[in-house]
Amino acid sequence: MHHSNHWYGHAHVLARYCGLDDKLPPPIRGVVQHGWNTVDGYGPQQNFEPGWTKFVWSRQVARRGRPAGRRGYYPIGAPWLYLLAMEPIVPEDKREGTLWYPFHGWGPQKVIGDHSGLIREIREVEDGPVTMCLYHFEYNQKPIRALYEEAGFRVICHGYRGWEYRRTDPAFLYRQLGEIRKHRRVASNRLSTAIFYGLSAGCEAAVYGDPMELENNHPMYGGLGRLARLWPELHGTHTDTAVAREIADLELGLDYRCEPAELRELFDWAR
């Protein structure tokens, strides 16, 4: 199984949904989309074995990937949706404040931007308590984390996504869901996976502030302008929640979520 299927505990969530061992999930015959981006959710240098199915979240994602020369897509919906199916929202849960996700780096690729300026803008916009959720790269950089802590924000990290089957955290998405359900809003300076997750779990959403730059960003993604051009409804300090949730359902592939028996067949788990 490709090791990215274990990132964020995706294989573990899917195995639980299928009634299988979620501590030692069986191999998936294919590669599950692990996150959202402006193309097909995979990285530009993602390696695919010949004949492996690309299990993406939606047909929108597949359509964006074909111009890049990729084929063999099969939409199944995001693993996040399977977690929501098993952990339904409790309408009576009290929500307050904003869960804020600053744009993060990718190991050797650093983020170039003004965190102090972003803090000032967040203070101007948000009218309740703010929780800053940093990716593990930034969370472990004490100067960056200290900026947000000294600003009076609660600072958290959902955990490490895993790599090459090491440090896999099966509780990552559960931890993220728990935090999202505590908050009224979810926000970021870049349209990202977390925004769609928050919308699907009942939050309002906002995308504003310095979008920051990723060092040596691949041209495949189309630059910053592509995000605002294709998804203008999701940008701004306040957005139309009903419209935003419709877009989130499309991008996450709500209509393509499978029943357990179907997913077991697709992954070659039926035996």
HUWODA-V337347 format. One record per residue. N is the residue number from 0. RES is the residue in three letters. PSI is psi in whole degrees, -180 to 180 (NA if undefined). NEAR is the number of other ideal C-beta (glycine too) atoms within 8 Angstrom. Layout:
BEGIN
n = (N:N)
res = (RES:RES)
psi = (PSI:PSI)
near = (NEAR:NEAR)
END
This chain:
BEGIN
n = (0:1:2:3:4:5:6:7:8:9:10:11:12:13:14:15:16:17:18:19:20:21:22:23:24:25:26:27:28:29:30:31:32:33:34:35:36:37:38:39:40:41:42:43:44:45:46:47:48:49:50:51:52:53:54:55:56:57:58:59:60:61:62:63:64:65:66:67:68:69:70:71:72:73:74:75:76:77:78:79:80:81:82:83:84:85:86:87:88:89:90:91:92:93:94:95:96:97:98:99:100:101:102:103:104:105:106:107:108:109:110:111:112:113:114:115:116:117:118:119:120:121:122:123:124:125:126:127:128:129:130:131:132:133:134:135:136:137:138:139:140:141:142:143:144:145:146:147:148:149:150:151:152:153:154:155:156:157:158:159:160:161:162:163:164:165:166:167:168:169:170:171:172:173:174:175:176:177:178:179:180:181:182:183:184:185:186:187:188:189:190:191:192:193:194:195:196:197:198:199:200:201:202:203:204:205:206:207:208:209:210:211:212:213:214:215:216:217:218:219:220:221:222:223:224:225:226:227:228:229:230:231:232:233:234:235:236:237:238:239:240:241:242:243:244:245:246:247:248:249:250:251:252:253:254:255:256:257:258:259:260:261:262:263:264:265:266:267:268:269:270)
res = (MET:HIS:HIS:SER:ASN:HIS:TRP:TYR:GLY:HIS:ALA:HIS:VAL:LEU:ALA:ARG:TYR:CYS:GLY:LEU:ASP:ASP:LYS:LEU:PRO:PRO:PRO:ILE:ARG:GLY:VAL:VAL:GLN:HIS:GLY:TRP:ASN:THR:VAL:ASP:GLY:TYR:GLY:PRO:GLN:GLN:ASN:PHE:GLU:PRO:GLY:TRP:THR:LYS:PHE:VAL:TRP:SER:ARG:GLN:VAL:ALA:ARG:ARG:GLY:ARG:PRO:ALA:GLY:ARG:ARG:GLY:TYR:TYR:PRO:ILE:GLY:ALA:PRO:TRP:LEU:TYR:LEU:LEU:ALA:MET:GLU:PRO:ILE:VAL:PRO:GLU:ASP:LYS:ARG:GLU:GLY:THR:LEU:TRP:TYR:PRO:PHE:HIS:GLY:TRP:GLY:PRO:GLN:LYS:VAL:ILE:GLY:ASP:HIS:SER:GLY:LEU:ILE:ARG:GLU:ILE:ARG:GLU:VAL:GLU:ASP:GLY:PRO:VAL:THR:MET:CYS:LEU:TYR:HIS:PHE:GLU:TYR:ASN:GLN:LYS:PRO:ILE:ARG:ALA:LEU:TYR:GLU:GLU:ALA:GLY:PHE:ARG:VAL:ILE:CYS:HIS:GLY:TYR:ARG:GLY:TRP:GLU:TYR:ARG:ARG:THR:ASP:PRO:ALA:PHE:LEU:TYR:ARG:GLN:LEU:GLY:GLU:ILE:ARG:LYS:HIS:ARG:ARG:VAL:ALA:SER:ASN:ARG:LEU:SER:THR:ALA:ILE:PHE:TYR:GLY:LEU:SER:ALA:GLY:CYS:GLU:ALA:ALA:VAL:TYR:GLY:ASP:PRO:MET:GLU:LEU:GLU:ASN:ASN:HIS:PRO:MET:TYR:GLY:GLY:LEU:GLY:ARG:LEU:ALA:ARG:LEU:TRP:PRO:GLU:LEU:HIS:GLY:THR:HIS:THR:ASP:THR:ALA:VAL:ALA:ARG:GLU:ILE:ALA:ASP:LEU:GLU:LEU:GLY:LEU:ASP:TYR:ARG:CYS:GLU:PRO:ALA:GLU:LEU:ARG:GLU:LEU:PHE:ASP:TRP:ALA:ARG)
psi = (139:135:-23:-18:-20:-14:139:12:24:-49:-33:-42:-45:-37:-42:-44:-34:3:23:179:114:3:-34:76:142:161:142:129:76:-174:121:132:127:-13:-179:139:-173:-2:-112:13:-13:163:159:-28:18:130:134:129:144:131:-9:137:141:101:96:173:-36:169:-28:-44:-45:-40:-36:-24:-26:-39:-20:3:11:144:-179:34:149:114:133:-1:156:144:-31:-39:-33:-35:-43:-36:-31:-21:70:152:139:109:-27:-9:134:132:141:151:-171:135:114:129:98:144:136:165:-177:68:-109:-18:112:156:132:115:174:98:-35:-40:-38:-40:-44:-41:-40:-42:-36:-31:-46:135:16:-175:145:130:121:121:110:145:159:-29:-51:-34:-35:-4:100:-39:-39:-47:-39:-34:-45:-35:-42:-21:-6:7:148:130:127:173:134:-17:-171:136:-22:159:128:42:8:143:32:133:93:-16:2:-56:-34:-41:-41:-43:-41:-40:-43:-40:-11:-15:150:-35:154:137:160:165:3:139:127:177:-46:-34:-46:-38:-45:-44:-43:-21:18:8:158:163:152:144:112:169:171:114:-13:162:143:125:129:43:140:135:-16:-31:-13:7:174:-35:-27:-37:-52:-31:-40:-28:60:-28:-20:1:140:164:-24:138:164:109:-40:-45:-44:-38:-32:-42:-41:-42:-38:-48:-35:-16:42:-38:-12:3:132:158:158:-43:-39:-42:-38:-38:-46:-38:1:39:0:-25:NA)
near = (7:9:10:9:12:13:12:10:15:13:12:13:15:15:13:10:11:11:5:10:7:9:6:4:12:9:5:16:7:12:14:13:14:10:6:10:7:8:11:14:11:12:4:7:4:8:4:9:6:4:4:11:10:16:12:15:14:14:8:8:18:13:7:11:14:10:5:9:5:11:5:9:13:10:13:13:14:10:11:10:13:13:12:12:9:9:7:6:8:6:4:4:8:4:10:8:13:14:16:14:12:12:12:10:11:7:5:4:10:7:12:7:11:6:10:7:8:13:12:8:11:13:8:5:9:11:3:8:7:11:15:11:11:14:8:10:10:13:10:7:8:6:6:10:13:8:11:13:8:6:8:3:12:7:11:9:9:8:9:7:9:13:8:4:7:6:6:10:11:10:8:13:13:11:10:11:13:8:13:13:12:11:15:9:13:18:14:14:12:9:9:10:7:12:16:14:14:14:14:14:11:6:13:10:15:14:13:10:7:9:10:11:9:12:9:5:9:6:6:7:11:7:7:7:7:10:12:9:6:7:9:7:9:12:11:8:5:5:13:6:9:6:9:14:10:8:13:13:10:10:12:15:17:10:7:11:10:9:5:9:7:8:14:11:9:12:12:9:12:6:3)
END
